[in-house]
Amino acid sequence: MNSNPRLNAILLKIKKMGYSLTPQRLEIIKIISESKSHPSATDVYNKVKELYPMVSLNTVYKNLSMLASLHEVKEIKTMQDSVHYDGDISLHGHAICEKCGKIIDVEIDEFDFKRFFETKIKNKLNENYRIRNYGVEFYGLCGGCDKD
């Protein structure tokens, strides 16, 4: 196993779900699990292409889509109609600049998040509800764009 616990968790899930682990898929997962910059599919493609020149952008999209369907990567949509990917699936939100598209992680206290859900949403439902995924995005202008 690798020394990256996030990478190991994703690989275990991939194997458990019966997906093959091609060298290209492994490289895509490594990039996503190690990235702190919320890369786009093109960013991932450009990195994978350095090691595997024959990889296609379509292969990268398919793998990122598969990871998203397994809840192992979050898709973040920006105001520029681009999608970025976050391999950190821990409880946190994102501040997204409406002008340049910069994405910054925002820590969210788990207790506050659960309390918000319980008081604002769950109490309005007449049935049990189990969250499988979530998204918290704040849109505005980053410090650089706000000066313009």
N, C-alpha and C positions, 0 to 999 in steps of 0.2 A: 504494500500500500504506500501511497504518497504521504508526505508530511503535511499536506494541505487537507485539513478535516472537511472543508466544504466540498472539495473535489472528491474525496472519498465517499461522502454521503451521496453525491449525485451519481457516482459510478455504481455504488451498491444498488441504488434505485433503478438505474438503467438496466443492470444485469437482472435484477429481480423481475422487471417488466418484460424481459425477453428480448431486448434490443441488442443487436450486435455492437461491438465496440471497435469500429474501424479507426485507423490512425487519424483520419480527418475529424471524426466525431470526438475522439479523445482530445485533440488539439482545440476544438471549439469549446469543449467543456472546460478545459484548462484555462483558456482565455477568459471565459465568463466567470469562472469560480475565483480567479485571481484579480479581476479588474475592479477598480474602485471608481472608474470614470464613466460608467454607464454607456458602453459602446453601442453604436448602431450596427446593423447587420453588415454594412459596408466596412466598418472599422474591423469587425471580426474577420470578415473575408480577406481583407488586406493583410492581416497578421497570419492567418492560416496559409494564405497563398505563398508567403515567404518560405515555408517548409514544404508545402504541397502545391506546386505551381499549377497542377491540373484540376484543382478543386474549383467547383463552380459556385457562383453566388447563390444559385438555387439550392445547392446542398447546405449552405450555411443557413439560409432561410428555413429550410425543412427541419434542420436540427434545432434551431432556436424555437421554432413552433412546437416541436416535440417536447422540448424542455419546459416551455410555457404550459403545455397541456398537462404535464406532470407536476406542475407548481414548483418547479425547480429554478425558474427564472421569472422575474416580473417584467412585463412589457410596460414601458413608460412612453406615453404619447406626448409630443411637444406641440406647441402652437404652430410650428413650421411643418406640420403634417409628417414628421418623421417619428420613427419608433426606435427607442433605445432599450437596452436590456440590462437588467440588474440581477446578478447572480447571488446577491445578498438577500435572502428571503426572510431575514429577521424582521421583527416589528419595527418599521420606520417609515417615514414619509419622504416626499421629495418636494423641494422648492424648484420650480422650473421657470426660467426667464422667458418671458413672452417675446422678447426681441432676438436674443442670440441663441436661445435653446439650451443654455447651460443648466445642468441638473446638479443639485446639491442635496445630499442626504440630510434629513431632518429627524433627529431622535424623537421618539414618541414614548412617553411613559406607558407601559403596558397596562397598569392599573387604570390610568385615565382613559385609555382607549376602551377597555372593557366596561368601565363605568359609563362612558358615553353610549356605547352600544346598548347596554342594559337599560339605561334610563330613556334614551331618545328613540331607540328603534325596537328593541325586543318587547318592551311593554306595550307597543302598539300592535304587535302581532298576536293573533289568537292561537298560536301553535308554537311548538318548540322550533328553534331555528339554530342551525349549526353553520358557522362561518367556515367556508373552505378556502376563501381567498379574499383579499381586500386591497384597496388602493387609497392612499391619502396623498393628494397632490395639491400644492399651493402654487398659484400662478401669479407672477408679478414681474418686476424688473430687478436684475442683479445690480450690484454696486457699480459695475462698469457701465452698464446700459442706462442706469438711472441718471447718470451725469450728462448724458447726451442731450 
